[in-house]
Structures are given as structure tokens and as C-alpha cells.
Amino acid sequence: MVYNDEKIISFLFLCSLIFSPICLAEIKTLNQSEIWSSSVNNQNNQFVITGSENNAKVSLILTPNQPAYLQIIFPQAGYNFDDNTIVTFAVSKYNIKLTKNLSNTNSQICIFEYVFKGNELTKFIHELTSKKEADIELNDRMTSISLNGTSRSISAVLKYIEDNHISSIPDPFHTNDISVATTPVSNDTVPQIQNTIQNDQKTNGKSDSQIFYMIGYAVAFFVIYKIIIKPIIAYRTKRKNIEYHSNQMHLALTLCKNEIAEQSQKLYIKREQLIYYDDYGTIKNEKWIKEIFNFINSRIMPILLNNNLNMYYSNLKDDIINLINIAATTKQTISPEIKRQLAQETDVYHPNMDPFDYEIFCAKQLREIGWEATATQRSGDQGADVVATKNGIKLVLQCKLYSKPVGNTAIQEINTAKIFYHAHYAAVVSNADFTIGARQIASSTKTSLLHHDELQSYAMSLISEL
């Protein structure tokens, strides 16, 4: 169930229309029809003739010794009011323009009023009781209200005024010949006094009953607020919070997607550099996993922090990692600019590097751990791509940058180079796997088959054997 502010405020507005007459202990209803009603306040003899339809409450208010005025009340929800808004109440060709009452308007209702002058009220009453419908125009919006029932409500007011000898009400409700009968004091007046006392007792009983009903209605309204209105407000607040955080989370994920898409070529290359298979065919991805979190910390988190969205990272972490893996495993067309950058780098492996640069890369790996290593291809290698020495130990390498498994030839060539260079150890280093035949020959010739990520640990193990 979805509630909106307009429905809630309209509900409260209708409640105020229902309960406001009840809360006034001295108000008496004189006439009641489907749309129109009339009532009187016994304390100050104020009469109110009211009609309610289509979210508009129209009231004619009559008070002794004061000008009569017309009042129209709208709920704030669904309307665009400002201080200069004018409301037109039209009965046939008779128009009344009402202005906003700034002092009584609040966040729930907006009140418009017009004070009658001279004999305007008489003409207005005539139009009100002789026509079937009136129009209310507000900000180019037109609504209507039926006038069926106005005659009965006005007649009830006139009768009450006459029966109770109320004077000083504006025309046409004013009566000039109000007379109050006096009764001489005699024995015959005793029953009248007793009747008066009885009437006073009835009036007091009626007042007590009105107070009781007031308390009952107040309790009922409080229960309605607690059971219906307050849960609705709490539900809407919770729903708005959920919707807000959902939108913010969607924005955070979109920013992450854009950054990952922009860096997709580099992610693809980086994964190719860091993932390999060991001798048993097991994928070695520890370095790639570490690189994922390096990328998140260096690229993703700053974006989230700059947009005050970092609080959503824990919820989006799995999605972000999944997006990075998708980008890194999707075959990329490497741009010429990135290819040029990679071609100039020999310190970092990448699958698109030049084979000779791959030999230089392997030699640098050995130099980083204290070996004297040289790439020999351009000077005639006799089967060795890299010759390295340390502590009297000589190691020769074949370096194969392949996109498919390395075969027998590389093992045969490195063993020839081992004899030629009088080396103690020989190894074939590659980014790829090795064929079964290559592994068999390597086993019989004691040639080591390595992924380039294993080269440094292998070389250090040779020194530790001394």
C-alpha cells in the first residue's frame, strides 16, 4: 500500500472538518443536508452556513454587530498558493473575489475571505438560494459546488433568529420588531420558575453530555493518529530512506562501472601479466587478486570518497570485483598508444611485449636479486637467451614469450647452450605452459621449466644449495 503526502493531508483536512464542530461545546446544528448545513454558537450567537464539496469548504459567517463575511478553505496539498492568490466564487453572473487570510493559513490549509459591504449580502443570499450550482475558480482551475440545501440551511438560521429574538444580525437576517415579553410577578409565575429551573437542569445535563462526547472524540482522534496516521508517516519516512539509499547506491555503482570501463585495457593486460599455471596445471592468481584490491584502493575508493558514496562500498564490493574480472577477461583491442607505452617498458611483463624485451625482462629479474645477467640474442646466443652468474654459479636461460605451450626444441637448445657456456644449471622460462614431450625431455636432462614469476625463487634456491 502506497500513501502520498496529498492523501495524508487530505485525510487530516477531512478529519478537521468532521471534528472541528464537535470540539466546540456550545455549537448547535440547525440544519444538515448532504452538502450544506447551518449551525449556531450559543455563547456569542454566531451563525455559520457551510457547504463542503471537491476539497473546498465554503462558509458564510454571521456575527451580531459585525459585518458578514464569506470564507473558503482549501487543503494545501495539490494546490500552488502564494500570498497574492485570488479565489473567485461565482453564482451565475454574480462574482465575489476572495483574498488569502495570511494570519490563519497554515501548512495544512489555506483560507480565503471576503467581507460583505452594504446590501451585498442580501443580493448574495438571493443568488445562493435561487441557483443550483456555484463555481470556484483558483489559479485557472475551476471546481463547482452544488447549492442544493442552501435554502433549508438559511431558513433554519432565520427561524432560530426569530424564535430567540436575536438582533443586530446583518440584512436580510436582521429583524426590526424584536420584542421581549414580560410576565408580572404573581402566583401564576411559580410554575414558570419551576419550569425554568428544570430547563436549566436539562441544559446543565446537556453540557455535561457535550463534554463527555468531546473527551470521547479526542480519545478517538488520538487512537486514529496512533494506529493509522503515525504508522503511515513512519512507513513513508522509511520508504523514502530506502529509495534514497537505493538511488545513491545505483549512482555509486555507475561511477565504478565508468572507471572500470575506462581502465579495461590496462586491467586486461595486468591480468595477463599476473596469472599463470604451475607445473600441475593449477592456476596461480594470487598476484591478480592482490592487484584487484590495489586497483580498488587507488582508483575506485577515491571516486566514492569524492562523491560521499564510500559508505556503500561494503554493499557493492562483490559487484565491483565481478565487474573488474569481467573487464579483465574480455578480449580487448589494445590501442596504439598503450602498445607504444608497453613497448618501451621492460621492467614489467605484458603479453604484447617484444620477445627480445621479454629476454631483457628475465635478465632484470635476476639482476634484482644480485645476479650478473645479460640478454645475449643480439650477439649470438648459441641457444642461450640469458647468461647469468653469481657466487661462481652459472645459469643459462631460454626465454619463450609464447601464446601456446612450449615444445621440445627449447629444451634441446638450452642443453646445447649449457654445454657451450659450461653452465651449472639450465632452465626454460616462459609465460606459457609446456608440452608433455617437453616435460619428459626436461626431466631426463635435469632442465628446469619455469614461469617467469618463479624465476627469482628458483635462482635463490640455487645459491642456498651451496
Secondary structure, DSSP 8 states (H G I E B T S, - for coil): ----HHHHHHHHHHHHHHHTTTT-TTEEEEEE-SSEEEEEETTTTEEEEEEEETTEEEEEEE-TTS--EEEEEEESTT----TT-EEEEEETTEEEEEEE-TTT--SSEEEEEEE--TTHHHHHHHHHHH-SEEEEEETTEEEEEE-TTHHHHHHHHHHHHHHTT-----TTS--S---------SGGGHHHHHHHHHHHHHHHHHHHHHHHHHHHHHHHHHHHIIIIIHHHHHHHHHHHHHHHHHHHHHHHHHHHHHHHHHTHHHHHHHHHHH-EE-TTS-EE-HHHHHHHHHHIIIIIHHHHHHTT-GGGHHHHHHHHHHHHHHHHHS-----HHHHHHHHT--SS--TTS-HHHHHHHHHHHHHTTT-EEEE-GGG--TT-SEEEEETTEEEEEEEE--SS-B-HHHHHHHHHHHHHTT-SEEEEEESS-B-HHHHHHHHHHT-EEEEGGGHHHHHHHHHHT-
